[in-house]
């Protein structure tokens, strides 16, 4: 039916609008606290850069430090240095750099970065979905087999589609011929214009005795997709732009509008169009929330992401309406989203050809949280979906019996209504929680702000950690990528990404925050405070490697900032070669390290050091007495290290 009634209803819904820097402050604390010193890592990194030392990791940290503090001018500076060094970075840095460039009004370069970001992530929501859901056929298969599907019993050789419950009956649209009526034909399909019909619901959902619903509501043009309030006294329905006369847009096309009628005795009266209709765009396929306070519909009104989007609008107690709101890009794509249906359990069902499916329009479902957060969209699977158009999903929330329309092979007309029984629900929910702790002490951090964002960095929710550092975001989507950002004064901001599992369960995310200023005291290893890599020396070598020079420069910077600090340099080897040889090798390494620091201006009197050979291995990679070991090279490298122990502040 790809060129038939579903396109009549949506024929005119066309595509529109594709659219740290902290200063180091000496702490003048009381006597019991003045044994500590605080080192500002960001300032140290900046000083290192000025001295010619740089790495991608360091520049990423510098850029992020300013980005998360909303100092985008400085963020642009350091991200610029990052891209000057390498473009082999995570795609997210293209986005952050672009946002930072906009802050300094360099829009041309910002657009270039966004183009590269889109190139790496996909310019189109549908492309993004295709990338993120490469296994969509496996997911559809997993969701399949949950429905028993049969012909509804009232189908004709013409188009029969869409349905709504009303007074224990079903109302649907049909292009069938009716005796005694004009049966005006539509030139698009060659079939009659559709009217609303009513049918009885028999055992197991079988529909019988189809009759014309109401002469007042049915006109000489299309009527379809009604939605009734719970008391049965108000109906919303789709009709061509026709009330007293046929309306057209500036191109001469007759679009779609939603109309409202009220029941007066046995008569439907006071047929009026809704105030957000327009002669210039279509509004169609109404669906009511269980409390009758929200109307969902499809439209290509301004603000639409694709060919048609789903919107919602508040129905106020005085009968007026709020401002229609687009449901957003979790639901809507650049394709067609249409025929919404919302259950009492806040399950939003709709038809789409933008989300990965089996072909044509497929039925999808998304759980709605807090009336505005839409969980991961899931294809409901076969047999409801097929390689053809499947749409107009309707379900009784209590019995889980319902109806769906399809133009699949084997039907009687161009569109047919099928009855179904749901024998198993899609039950995939992930519970997302975690804990925030101090990276150094392991103690919980209370009152840290934790922000949850979707894969496009759109903020979803914000919570604060409890007294034990715990945080809880409740139910989130399955198989979904999220970003979590943790912030707390006196700590460096951290952002991490997670992808929840495809099946129901719990996702627990531990987040460690690092002090912005690092406390150190005599006996501490300064290398650990900066997370300096411990691998400095090649096998049987004592010279300072280029990568080691960058790490040693951090030690150098601290010594320059604290002219009274004294350190003891302790060098170690792996177990290969004899113990005597290794002792001599480690002595040479200690002396080499001291010599490097002295060459950079550090007084020799502030430095002591010695070699420990293989006497203090950090793992079980000993070689005695054979000088042989089954350990890997990486394990041996763990032992070839230097330590920088603070002896005096």
C-alpha positions as CSV (number, residue, x, y, z in Angstrom):
1,X,0.0,0.0,0.0
2,X,3.1,2.2,-0.2
3,X,1.3,4.5,-2.7
4,X,-2.1,4.2,-1.2
5,X,-4.1,5.3,1.9
6,X,-1.2,5.8,4.3
7,X,0.2,8.2,1.8
8,X,-3.2,9.9,1.4
9,X,-3.2,10.6,5.1
10,X,0.4,11.7,5.0
11,X,0.7,12.7,1.4
12,X,1.2,16.4,2.2
13,X,3.4,15.8,5.2
14,X,6.6,16.8,3.4
15,X,10.2,17.3,4.5
16,X,11.1,20.6,6.3
17,X,13.8,22.0,8.4
18,X,16.5,19.2,8.1
19,X,18.1,20.8,10.2
20,X,42.4,24.6,35.9
21,X,42.8,27.6,35.5
22,X,43.3,27.7,39.2
23,X,46.0,29.8,40.8
24,X,48.1,28.0,43.3
25,X,47.5,29.4,46.7
26,X,49.7,28.6,49.6
27,X,47.6,27.4,52.5
28,X,48.2,29.3,55.7
29,X,46.7,26.7,57.9
30,X,47.3,26.0,61.6
31,X,50.4,24.2,62.7
32,X,49.0,20.6,62.4
33,X,48.1,21.3,58.8
34,X,51.2,23.0,57.5
35,X,53.0,19.7,56.9
36,X,50.9,19.5,53.6
37,X,51.6,21.3,50.4
38,X,49.1,21.6,47.5
39,X,50.2,21.1,43.8
40,X,47.9,22.5,41.1
41,X,48.2,20.0,38.3
42,X,46.7,22.2,35.6
43,X,49.2,25.0,36.2
44,X,52.0,22.5,36.2
45,X,50.8,21.2,32.8
46,X,50.7,24.7,31.5
47,X,54.2,25.4,32.7
48,X,55.4,22.2,31.1
49,X,53.9,23.2,27.8
50,X,55.7,26.5,27.9
51,X,58.9,24.6,28.4
52,X,58.3,22.5,25.3
53,X,56.9,19.3,26.9
54,X,53.5,18.1,25.5
55,X,51.4,15.1,24.8
56,X,47.9,14.4,23.6
57,X,46.9,13.2,27.0
58,X,48.1,16.3,28.7
59,X,46.4,18.6,26.1
60,X,43.2,16.7,26.4
61,X,43.2,17.2,30.2
62,X,44.0,20.9,29.8
63,X,41.2,21.5,27.3
64,X,38.7,19.5,29.4
65,X,39.7,21.3,32.6
66,X,38.6,24.6,31.1
67,X,35.7,23.2,29.1
68,X,34.0,21.8,32.1
69,X,34.4,25.1,33.9
70,X,32.8,26.9,31.0
71,X,36.0,28.8,30.3
72,X,35.6,28.1,26.6
73,X,38.2,30.7,25.5
74,X,41.0,28.8,27.3
75,X,39.4,25.5,26.2
76,X,39.7,26.6,22.6
77,X,43.3,27.4,23.1
78,X,44.2,24.0,24.5
79,X,42.0,22.0,22.1
80,X,43.7,23.9,19.3
81,X,47.0,22.8,20.5
82,X,45.7,19.2,20.7
83,X,44.6,19.3,17.1
84,X,47.8,20.9,16.1
85,X,49.6,17.9,17.7
86,X,47.3,15.2,16.4
87,X,43.8,14.6,15.0
88,X,43.8,11.0,16.1
89,X,41.4,11.8,19.0
90,X,38.0,10.7,20.1
91,X,35.3,12.3,17.9
92,X,33.9,14.0,21.0
93,X,36.8,16.4,20.9
94,X,35.8,17.7,17.5
95,X,32.4,18.6,19.1
96,X,34.0,20.3,22.2
97,X,36.5,22.2,20.0
98,X,33.7,23.4,17.8
99,X,31.7,24.7,20.8
100,X,34.7,26.4,22.2
101,X,35.5,28.1,18.9
102,X,32.0,29.5,18.8
103,X,32.7,31.2,22.1
104,X,35.5,33.2,20.5
105,X,33.4,33.9,17.4
106,X,35.5,31.8,15.1
107,X,32.4,30.4,13.4
108,X,34.2,29.3,10.2
109,X,36.5,27.0,12.0
110,X,33.8,25.9,14.3
111,X,31.7,24.8,11.3
112,X,34.7,22.9,9.9
113,X,35.1,21.0,13.2
114,X,31.3,20.2,13.3
115,X,31.5,19.0,9.7
116,X,34.3,16.6,10.7
117,X,32.3,15.6,13.9
118,X,29.3,14.8,11.7
119,X,31.4,13.0,9.3
120,X,32.7,10.8,12.0
121,X,29.4,10.4,13.8
122,X,26.9,10.6,10.9
123,X,25.2,13.8,9.7
124,X,21.7,12.3,10.0
125,X,19.8,10.9,12.9
126,X,19.0,7.9,10.8
127,X,22.6,7.5,9.9
128,X,23.5,7.7,13.6
129,X,20.9,5.0,14.4
130,X,22.3,2.8,11.7
131,X,25.7,3.2,13.2
132,X,24.7,2.6,16.7
133,X,22.3,-0.2,15.9
134,X,24.3,-2.3,13.5
135,X,22.8,-5.4,15.1
136,X,19.2,-4.1,14.7
137,X,18.0,-7.3,13.0
138,X,19.2,-9.4,15.9
139,X,17.4,-7.0,18.3
140,X,14.2,-7.2,16.2
141,X,14.5,-11.0,16.3
142,X,14.9,-10.9,20.1
143,X,11.7,-8.8,20.4
144,X,9.7,-11.0,18.0
145,X,7.3,-13.8,18.7
146,X,5.4,-11.9,21.4
147,X,2.1,-11.5,19.5
148,X,-0.6,-13.8,18.1
149,X,-1.9,-12.2,14.9
150,X,-5.1,-12.8,12.9
151,X,-7.4,-11.1,10.5
152,X,-9.7,-8.8,12.5
153,X,-12.8,-10.0,10.6
154,X,-14.2,-6.8,9.0
155,X,-11.7,-6.1,6.2
156,X,-12.9,-5.3,2.7
157,X,-11.3,-5.2,-0.7
158,X,-10.6,-1.5,-0.1
159,X,-8.4,0.2,2.5
160,X,-9.4,-0.4,6.1
161,X,-7.0,1.1,8.7
162,X,-6.6,2.8,12.0
163,X,-8.8,2.0,15.0
164,X,-10.0,3.3,18.4
165,X,-11.9,1.9,21.3
166,X,-15.3,3.5,22.0
167,X,-18.1,2.1,24.2
168,X,-16.8,-1.5,23.9
169,X,-16.7,-1.2,20.2
170,X,-14.0,-0.3,17.7
171,X,-14.1,2.7,15.4
172,X,-12.0,2.5,12.2
173,X,-11.6,4.2,8.8
174,X,-12.5,2.5,5.5
175,X,-12.7,3.3,1.8
176,X,-15.4,0.7,1.3
177,X,-18.5,1.4,-0.7
178,X,-21.7,2.0,1.2
179,X,-25.2,1.7,-0.4
180,X,-27.1,4.9,-0.5
181,X,-24.0,7.2,-0.3
182,X,-22.3,9.2,-3.0
183,X,-19.1,7.2,-2.8
184,X,-17.0,10.0,-4.1
185,X,-13.6,8.7,-5.3
186,X,-10.2,10.0,-4.6
187,X,-8.0,10.6,-7.7
188,X,-4.9,9.6,-5.8
189,X,-6.0,6.0,-5.0
190,X,-9.0,5.3,-7.2
191,X,-10.8,4.3,-4.0
192,X,-13.6,6.1,-2.2
193,X,-12.8,8.8,0.4
194,X,-12.5,7.1,3.8
195,X,-15.2,7.4,6.4
196,X,-15.4,6.3,10.0
197,X,-17.1,3.0,10.8
198,X,-18.1,1.2,14.0
199,X,-17.8,-2.6,14.6
200,X,-18.7,-4.9,17.5
201,X,-15.9,-6.6,19.5
202,X,-16.6,-10.4,19.8
203,X,-14.7,-13.2,21.5
204,X,-10.9,-12.9,21.1
205,X,-11.2,-9.5,19.5
206,X,-13.0,-10.5,16.4
207,X,-14.8,-7.5,14.8
208,X,-18.2,-7.9,13.3
209,X,-21.1,-5.9,11.9
210,X,-19.3,-2.9,10.5
211,X,-21.6,0.2,10.1
212,X,-21.1,3.8,9.2
213,X,-20.3,5.6,12.4
214,X,-21.9,9.0,12.2
215,X,-23.2,11.2,9.4
216,X,-22.3,14.4,11.2
217,X,-18.7,13.5,11.6
218,X,-18.3,11.8,8.2
219,X,-18.0,14.2,5.3
220,X,-17.5,13.9,1.5
221,X,-13.7,13.9,2.1
222,X,-11.4,11.8,4.3
223,X,-12.0,11.1,7.9
224,X,-9.8,8.8,9.9
225,X,-8.0,8.0,13.2
226,X,-10.4,9.0,16.0
227,X,-9.5,9.3,19.7
228,X,-12.2,9.4,22.3
229,X,-12.1,10.7,25.9
230,X,-12.8,8.2,28.7
231,X,-16.3,9.5,29.2
232,X,-17.0,9.0,25.5
233,X,-18.4,12.6,25.1
234,X,-15.6,14.1,23.1
235,X,-13.9,12.8,20.0
236,X,-10.8,14.1,18.1
237,X,-10.4,12.9,14.5
238,X,-8.4,13.6,11.3
239,X,-10.1,15.1,8.3
240,X,-9.0,16.8,5.2
241,X,-9.0,20.6,5.5
242,X,-12.8,20.9,5.2
243,X,-15.4,22.3,7.5
244,X,-17.9,24.5,5.6
245,X,-15.7,24.6,2.5
246,X,-12.6,22.9,1.3
247,X,-9.4,24.7,2.4
248,X,-6.1,24.8,0.5
249,X,-2.6,26.0,1.1
250,X,-0.8,28.5,-1.1
251,X,0.2,25.7,-3.5
252,X,-3.4,24.6,-3.9
253,X,-3.1,21.4,-1.9
254,X,-5.7,20.3,0.7
255,X,-3.9,19.3,3.8
256,X,-5.0,17.5,7.0
257,X,-6.4,18.9,10.2
258,X,-7.5,17.5,13.6
259,X,-11.1,18.3,14.5
260,X,-13.1,18.0,17.7
261,X,-16.7,17.1,18.2
262,X,-18.8,16.7,21.4
263,X,-21.7,14.4,22.1
264,X,-25.1,15.9,22.7
265,X,-27.6,13.1,23.5
266,X,-27.1,10.8,20.5
267,X,-25.7,13.4,18.2
268,X,-22.2,14.5,17.6
269,X,-22.2,18.3,17.4
270,X,-20.0,21.4,17.6
271,X,-17.4,20.2,15.1
272,X,-14.5,22.6,15.4
273,X,-10.9,22.5,14.2
274,X,-8.1,22.7,16.8
275,X,-6.3,26.1,17.1
276,X,-2.9,24.8,16.1
277,X,-4.1,23.6,12.7
278,X,-2.9,25.4,9.7
279,X,-3.6,25.7,6.0
280,X,0.1,25.5,5.4
281,X,1.0,22.2,7.1
282,X,-0.8,19.0,8.2
283,X,-1.8,18.0,11.6
284,X,-3.2,14.4,11.9
285,X,-3.7,11.2,13.9
286,X,-4.7,12.3,17.4
287,X,-4.1,10.1,20.5
288,X,-5.1,10.9,24.1
289,X,-3.2,10.2,27.3
290,X,-5.0,8.0,29.8
291,X,-6.0,11.1,31.9
292,X,-7.2,13.0,28.8
293,X,-4.9,15.9,29.6
294,X,-2.4,15.4,26.7
295,X,-3.0,15.1,23.0
296,X,-0.4,13.4,20.8
297,X,-0.4,13.8,17.1
298,X,1.7,13.8,13.9
299,X,2.6,16.9,11.9
300,X,5.1,18.6,9.6
301,X,4.6,22.0,11.4
302,X,7.6,24.3,11.9
303,X,10.1,22.6,14.2
304,X,9.7,19.2,12.5
305,X,12.9,17.3,12.2
306,X,11.9,15.1,9.3
307,X,9.0,14.4,6.9
308,X,6.6,14.1,9.8
309,X,7.2,14.2,13.6
310,X,5.3,13.3,16.7
311,X,4.1,16.2,18.9
312,X,2.1,16.6,22.1
313,X,0.0,19.4,23.4
314,X,-1.6,20.0,26.8
315,X,-5.4,20.1,27.0
316,X,-6.2,22.6,29.8
317,X,-9.0,22.3,32.2
318,X,-10.9,25.2,30.6
319,X,-10.8,23.4,27.2
320,X,-7.9,25.6,25.8
321,X,-4.7,24.1,24.5
322,X,-1.0,24.7,25.3
323,X,1.8,25.1,22.8
324,X,2.5,22.0,20.8
325,X,5.9,20.4,21.7
326,X,8.1,18.2,19.4
327,X,8.8,14.9,21.2
328,X,12.5,15.3,20.2
329,X,15.1,13.3,18.4
330,X,14.9,10.2,20.6
331,X,11.6,9.6,18.9
332,X,11.7,11.7,15.8
333,X,14.1,11.3,12.9
334,X,14.5,12.8,9.4
335,X,12.0,10.2,8.2
336,X,8.4,9.7,9.1
337,X,7.1,9.2,12.6
338,X,3.3,8.9,12.7
339,X,0.2,7.2,14.3
340,X,1.1,7.7,18.0
341,X,-0.7,5.7,20.7
342,X,0.1,6.2,24.5
343,X,-0.9,3.6,27.1
344,X,-1.8,4.0,30.8
345,X,1.6,2.5,31.5
346,X,3.2,5.4,29.6
347,X,4.3,3.3,26.7
348,X,4.4,5.4,23.5
349,X,3.8,3.3,20.4
350,X,4.2,4.8,17.0
351,X,5.0,4.0,13.3
352,X,8.3,5.0,11.7
353,X,10.5,4.5,8.7
354,X,13.4,6.4,10.2
355,X,14.3,3.9,12.9
356,X,15.9,0.6,11.8
357,X,13.1,-1.8,10.9
358,X,12.1,-4.6,8.6
359,X,10.8,-2.4,5.8
360,X,8.3,0.5,5.2
361,X,6.7,1.7,8.4
362,X,7.3,-0.4,11.5
363,X,5.8,-0.2,14.9
364,X,8.1,1.0,17.7
365,X,7.7,1.6,21.4
366,X,9.4,3.9,23.9
367,X,8.8,4.1,27.6
368,X,8.0,7.6,28.8
369,X,9.4,8.8,32.1
370,X,8.3,11.9,33.9
371,X,6.1,12.9,31.0
372,X,9.2,14.1,29.0
373,X,12.0,11.6,29.0
374,X,11.7,9.0,26.2
375,X,13.6,5.8,26.7
376,X,15.3,3.8,24.0
377,X,13.1,3.2,21.0
378,X,12.5,-0.5,20.4
379,X,11.1,-2.3,17.4
380,X,8.2,-4.5,18.6
381,X,9.3,-7.3,16.2
382,X,7.5,-9.8,14.1
383,X,4.7,-10.7,13.4
384,X,3.3,-7.2,14.1
385,X,6.0,-5.8,11.8
386,X,6.7,-7.0,8.3
387,X,8.6,-6.0,5.2
388,X,5.6,-3.8,4.3
389,X,3.9,-0.9,6.1
390,X,2.7,-1.6,9.6
391,X,1.0,1.2,11.6
392,X,-2.0,2.3,13.7
393,X,-1.2,0.2,16.7
394,X,-4.0,0.0,19.3
395,X,-3.9,-2.0,22.6
396,X,-6.2,-2.6,25.6
397,X,-3.9,-2.0,28.5
398,X,-5.7,-4.5,30.7
399,X,-6.3,-7.4,28.4
400,X,-3.2,-6.8,26.1
401,X,-5.5,-7.4,23.1
402,X,-5.4,-5.0,20.3
403,X,-5.3,-4.1,16.6
404,X,-2.8,-3.1,14.0
405,X,-3.0,-2.1,10.3
406,X,-0.8,-3.5,7.6
407,X,-0.6,-3.8,3.8
408,X,1.4,-7.0,4.1
409,X,1.0,-9.8,1.6
410,X,-2.1,-12.0,2.1
411,X,-4.5,-9.3,3.0
412,X,-7.9,-8.6,1.5
413,X,-7.5,-4.9,0.5
414,X,-4.8,-2.3,0.1
415,X,-4.7,-2.0,3.9
416,X,-6.2,-4.4,6.4
417,X,-6.8,-4.4,10.2
418,X,-5.4,-7.4,12.2
419,X,-6.3,-8.3,15.7
420,X,-3.6,-9.5,18.1
421,X,-2.9,-10.8,21.6
422,X,0.3,-9.8,23.3
423,X,1.6,-12.8,25.1
424,X,4.8,-11.3,26.4
425,X,5.7,-7.6,27.0
426,X,9.0,-6.0,26.1
427,X,10.6,-5.9,29.5
428,X,14.0,-4.4,29.2
429,X,14.8,-1.9,31.9
430,X,18.2,-1.0,33.3
431,X,18.6,0.6,36.7
432,X,21.5,3.1,36.7
433,X,23.3,4.0,40.0
434,X,26.8,4.5,41.3
435,X,29.1,6.0,43.9
436,X,31.4,9.0,44.0
437,X,34.6,8.6,45.9
438,X,37.9,10.4,46.6
439,X,40.5,9.0,44.2
440,X,43.3,9.3,46.8
441,X,41.5,8.1,50.0
442,X,38.7,6.0,48.6
443,X,36.3,7.7,50.9
444,X,32.8,8.6,49.7
445,X,32.1,12.2,48.5
446,X,28.7,13.6,49.5
447,X,26.8,16.3,47.7
448,X,28.7,15.8,44.4
449,X,26.6,16.8,41.4
450,X,26.2,14.0,38.9
451,X,24.6,14.8,35.5
452,X,23.2,12.2,33.1
453,X,23.2,13.0,29.4
454,X,22.2,11.1,26.3
455,X,24.6,10.1,23.5
456,X,24.2,13.5,22.0
457,X,25.1,15.2,25.3
458,X,21.5,16.4,25.9
459,X,21.0,16.7,29.6
460,X,18.5,14.2,30.9
461,X,18.7,14.3,34.7
462,X,20.8,15.8,37.6
463,X,21.2,14.3,41.1
464,X,23.5,14.8,44.1
465,X,25.3,12.1,45.8
466,X,24.2,11.1,49.3
467,X,26.1,10.9,52.5
468,X,27.7,7.6,51.4
469,X,28.6,9.0,48.0
470,X,25.7,7.1,46.3
471,X,23.6,8.4,43.4
472,X,20.7,6.8,41.6
473,X,19.2,7.7,38.2
474,X,16.5,5.0,38.4
475,X,15.3,3.4,35.2
476,X,17.2,4.0,32.0
477,X,17.2,2.5,28.5
478,X,18.7,-0.9,27.6
479,X,21.6,-1.0,25.1
480,X,21.9,2.8,25.4
481,X,24.9,5.1,25.6
482,X,25.0,7.7,28.3
483,X,27.4,10.2,29.6
484,X,27.9,10.8,33.4
485,X,29.6,13.9,34.7
486,X,30.6,14.3,38.3
487,X,31.4,17.7,39.8
488,X,32.4,18.8,43.3
489,X,34.2,21.9,44.6
490,X,37.9,21.4,45.2
491,X,37.9,18.4,42.8
492,X,38.6,18.1,39.1
493,X,35.4,17.4,37.1
494,X,35.2,13.9,35.5
495,X,33.0,12.7,32.6
496,X,32.7,9.1,31.7
497,X,30.5,7.2,29.2
498,X,28.7,3.9,29.7
499,X,26.6,1.7,27.5
500,X,23.9,-0.2,29.3
501,X,23.3,-3.9,28.6
502,X,20.7,-5.1,26.1
503,X,18.9,-7.1,28.8
504,X,17.1,-6.0,32.0
505,X,19.4,-5.5,35.0
506,X,21.5,-3.0,36.9
507,X,24.4,-0.8,35.8
508,X,26.6,0.4,38.6
509,X,29.1,3.2,37.9
510,X,31.9,4.0,40.4
511,X,33.3,7.5,39.8
512,X,36.5,8.6,41.4
513,X,37.2,12.4,41.8
514,X,40.8,13.7,42.0
515,X,41.6,16.7,44.3
516,X,42.3,19.8,42.2
517,X,45.1,20.5,44.6
518,X,47.1,17.5,45.7
519,X,48.2,17.1,49.4
520,X,51.7,15.7,49.8
521,X,53.7,15.1,52.9
522,X,57.2,13.6,53.6
523,X,57.3,10.0,52.7
524,X,54.9,10.4,49.8
525,X,55.9,9.3,46.3
526,X,55.6,12.4,44.2
527,X,55.3,10.3,41.0
528,X,52.1,8.7,42.4
529,X,50.5,12.1,43.0
530,X,50.9,12.9,39.3
531,X,50.2,9.4,38.1
532,X,53.6,9.5,36.4
533,X,54.3,6.4,34.3
534,X,56.7,4.1,36.1
535,X,58.4,2.7,33.0
536,X,61.5,5.0,32.4
537,X,64.2,2.7,31.2
538,X,64.8,0.2,28.4
539,X,66.3,-3.2,29.0
540,X,69.9,-2.9,30.2
541,X,69.8,0.9,29.7
542,X,70.2,3.9,32.0
543,X,69.7,6.8,29.6
544,X,66.6,9.0,30.0
545,X,64.1,8.2,27.1
546,X,62.1,11.0,25.4
547,X,58.9,9.8,27.0
548,X,60.5,9.7,30.4
549,X,61.7,13.3,29.9
550,X,58.1,14.4,29.7
551,X,57.3,12.6,33.0
552,X,60.4,13.9,34.7
553,X,59.6,17.4,33.7
554,X,56.6,17.2,36.0
555,X,58.9,16.4,38.9
556,X,61.2,19.2,37.8
557,X,58.3,21.7,37.8
558,X,57.3,20.7,41.4
559,X,60.8,21.1,42.6
560,X,61.0,24.5,41.0
561,X,57.8,25.6,42.7
562,X,59.0,24.3,46.1
563,X,62.6,25.3,46.5
564,X,62.9,23.7,49.9
565,X,61.6,20.3,48.8
566,X,64.1,17.5,48.9
567,X,63.5,14.1,47.3
568,X,65.1,10.7,47.3
569,X,65.3,8.9,43.9
570,X,65.0,5.2,44.1
571,X,65.7,3.2,40.9
572,X,64.9,-0.4,40.3
573,X,65.5,-3.1,37.7
574,X,63.8,-6.3,36.6
575,X,65.3,-9.7,37.7
576,X,67.2,-10.6,34.5
577,X,71.0,-10.6,34.7
578,X,72.7,-11.2,38.0
579,X,71.8,-9.5,41.2
580,X,75.2,-7.8,41.2
581,X,74.8,-6.5,37.7
582,X,71.3,-5.2,38.4
583,X,72.4,-3.4,41.4
584,X,75.0,-1.5,39.4
585,X,72.5,-0.9,36.6
586,X,70.0,0.6,39.0
587,X,72.7,2.8,40.6
588,X,73.5,4.2,37.1
589,X,69.8,4.8,36.5
590,X,69.5,6.8,39.8
591,X,72.5,8.8,39.0
592,X,71.3,9.4,35.4
593,X,67.9,10.7,36.8
594,X,69.7,13.0,39.3
595,X,72.0,14.3,36.6
596,X,69.1,15.1,34.4
597,X,67.4,17.2,37.1
598,X,70.7,18.9,38.1
599,X,71.2,19.8,34.4
600,X,67.8,21.6,34.5
601,X,68.9,23.7,37.5
602,X,68.0,21.7,40.6
603,X,70.6,21.9,43.3
604,X,72.3,18.6,43.8
605,X,72.0,19.1,47.6
606,X,68.2,18.6,47.3
607,X,68.6,15.2,45.6
608,X,69.6,11.9,47.0
609,X,69.3,8.5,45.4
610,X,70.4,5.0,45.1
611,X,69.8,1.8,43.2
612,X,68.0,-1.2,44.6
613,X,68.6,-3.6,41.7
614,X,66.1,-6.4,41.7
615,X,65.6,-6.4,45.5
616,X,62.2,-4.7,45.5
617,X,60.2,-6.3,42.7
618,X,56.5,-5.2,42.5
619,X,55.4,-8.6,41.2
620,X,56.3,-12.3,41.3
621,X,58.8,-12.0,38.4
622,X,61.9,-13.1,40.2
623,X,64.6,-15.0,38.3
624,X,66.9,-16.3,41.0
625,X,68.8,-18.5,41.0
626,X,68.7,-19.2,37.2
627,X,68.3,-15.6,35.9
628,X,65.3,-17.0,33.8
629,X,61.6,-16.1,34.1
630,X,58.4,-16.9,32.4
631,X,57.0,-13.4,32.9
632,X,56.0,-11.2,29.9
633,X,58.0,-8.2,28.9
634,X,55.2,-6.0,30.2
635,X,55.6,-7.6,33.7
636,X,59.3,-7.1,33.6
637,X,58.8,-3.4,32.6
638,X,56.7,-2.9,35.8
639,X,59.9,-3.5,37.8
640,X,62.1,-1.2,35.7
641,X,61.1,2.0,37.5
642,X,62.1,5.0,39.5
643,X,60.4,6.5,42.6
644,X,60.6,10.0,43.9
645,X,60.1,10.0,47.7
646,X,59.6,13.4,49.4
647,X,62.1,13.6,52.2
648,X,61.6,17.3,53.2
649,X,59.1,20.1,52.4
